[in-house]
Amino acid sequence: MRRLPYDNFKPHEFIVRDWLALDRTVLANERTFLAYGRTALGLILSGLTIVKLFNISHDAVMSGWGFVALGLLVFVVGVRRFLKMQGHYRALSAIEEEALPAELAREFGREISAHGHGSR
């Protein structure tokens, strides 16, 4: 299994700032997945447009289907990367619940509630 850069750190030594950084990383992972989806959709739609508009030339039709195939490949790669990273973050969030002292977690939860933000 390939190790990630923050596998060298001990989660029990993390401070709140470190856990918040991991939360931001999860959001970045979601944005990256959406970017893969947008790129895949753009490639697929471009390929289908080429196939429909330039149906006269065999080369154009083949390049159109190539764009469709490339779009599907980009989508599959994006899904695989997203799921791989999401699994790693789920493992870390289980450790987070153990690592945070119960009193600190309750206090942090009260602060979020007092500011009008709901829980995740």
C-alpha positions as CSV (number, residue, x, y, z in Angstrom):
1,M,0.0,0.0,0.0
2,R,1.4,3.4,-0.9
3,R,2.0,5.7,2.0
4,L,0.8,9.2,2.1
5,P,2.9,12.1,3.4
6,Y,1.0,12.6,6.7
7,D,1.1,8.9,7.6
8,N,4.4,9.7,9.4
9,F,2.5,11.9,12.0
10,K,0.9,10.4,15.1
11,P,-2.8,11.4,15.1
12,H,-2.8,11.4,19.0
13,E,-0.3,14.3,18.8
14,F,-2.4,16.4,16.4
15,I,-3.8,19.7,17.6
16,V,-7.1,21.2,16.6
17,R,-5.4,23.1,13.8
18,D,-4.2,19.8,12.3
19,W,-7.7,18.3,12.3
20,L,-9.1,21.4,10.7
21,A,-6.4,21.2,8.0
22,L,-7.5,17.6,7.3
23,D,-11.1,18.8,7.0
24,R,-10.0,21.4,4.4
25,T,-8.2,18.6,2.6
26,V,-11.4,16.6,2.4
27,L,-13.1,19.6,0.9
28,A,-10.3,20.0,-1.6
29,N,-10.7,16.3,-2.5
30,E,-14.3,16.9,-3.3
31,R,-13.5,19.9,-5.4
32,T,-10.9,17.9,-7.3
33,F,-13.5,15.1,-7.9
34,L,-15.9,17.7,-9.3
35,A,-13.2,19.1,-11.6
36,Y,-12.6,15.5,-12.9
37,G,-16.3,15.3,-13.6
38,R,-16.5,18.6,-15.4
39,T,-13.5,17.7,-17.5
40,A,-15.0,14.3,-18.4
41,L,-18.3,15.8,-19.3
42,G,-16.7,18.4,-21.5
43,L,-14.7,15.7,-23.3
44,I,-17.7,13.5,-23.8
45,L,-19.9,16.3,-25.0
46,S,-17.1,17.5,-27.4
47,G,-16.7,14.1,-28.8
48,L,-20.4,13.6,-29.4
49,T,-20.7,17.0,-31.0
50,I,-17.8,16.2,-33.4
51,V,-19.5,12.8,-34.2
52,K,-22.8,14.5,-35.0
53,L,-21.6,17.6,-36.8
54,F,-18.7,16.1,-38.8
55,N,-20.3,12.8,-39.7
56,I,-18.9,13.3,-43.3
57,S,-15.3,12.5,-42.5
58,H,-14.3,9.1,-41.1
59,D,-11.3,10.6,-39.3
60,A,-13.5,13.2,-37.6
61,V,-15.9,10.6,-36.4
62,M,-13.1,8.5,-35.0
63,S,-11.5,11.4,-33.2
64,G,-15.0,12.2,-31.8
65,W,-15.3,8.7,-30.4
66,G,-11.7,9.1,-29.1
67,F,-12.8,12.2,-27.1
68,V,-15.7,10.2,-25.7
69,A,-13.4,7.3,-24.6
70,L,-10.9,9.8,-23.1
71,G,-13.8,11.5,-21.2
72,L,-14.9,8.1,-19.8
73,L,-11.3,7.3,-18.8
74,V,-10.9,10.7,-17.0
75,F,-14.1,10.0,-15.1
76,V,-13.0,6.6,-14.0
77,V,-9.6,7.9,-12.9
78,G,-11.3,10.7,-10.9
79,V,-13.7,8.3,-9.2
80,R,-10.9,5.9,-8.2
81,R,-8.7,8.8,-6.8
82,F,-11.7,10.2,-4.9
83,L,-12.6,6.9,-3.3
84,K,-9.0,6.1,-2.4
85,M,-8.5,9.4,-0.6
86,Q,-12.0,9.3,0.9
87,G,-11.2,5.9,2.5
88,H,-8.0,7.3,4.0
89,Y,-9.9,10.3,5.5
90,R,-12.5,8.0,7.0
91,A,-9.8,6.1,8.7
92,L,-8.4,9.3,10.1
93,S,-11.8,10.6,11.3
94,A,-12.2,7.4,13.3
95,I,-8.8,8.1,14.9
96,E,-9.9,11.8,15.4
97,E,-12.8,10.7,17.7
98,E,-10.4,8.7,19.9
99,A,-7.6,11.4,19.9
100,L,-9.7,14.4,20.9
101,P,-10.4,14.5,24.6
102,A,-14.1,14.1,25.3
103,E,-14.2,17.4,27.2
104,L,-12.5,19.3,24.3
105,A,-14.9,17.7,21.8
106,R,-17.9,18.7,23.8
107,E,-16.6,22.3,24.2
108,F,-15.8,22.6,20.5
109,G,-19.3,21.3,19.7
110,R,-20.9,23.9,22.0
111,E,-18.9,26.7,20.4
112,I,-20.1,25.6,16.9
113,S,-23.7,25.5,18.2
114,A,-23.4,28.9,19.9
115,H,-22.3,30.5,16.6
116,G,-25.4,29.1,14.7
117,H,-23.5,26.5,12.7
118,G,-25.0,23.0,12.6
119,S,-23.1,19.8,12.9
120,R,-21.8,18.0,9.9
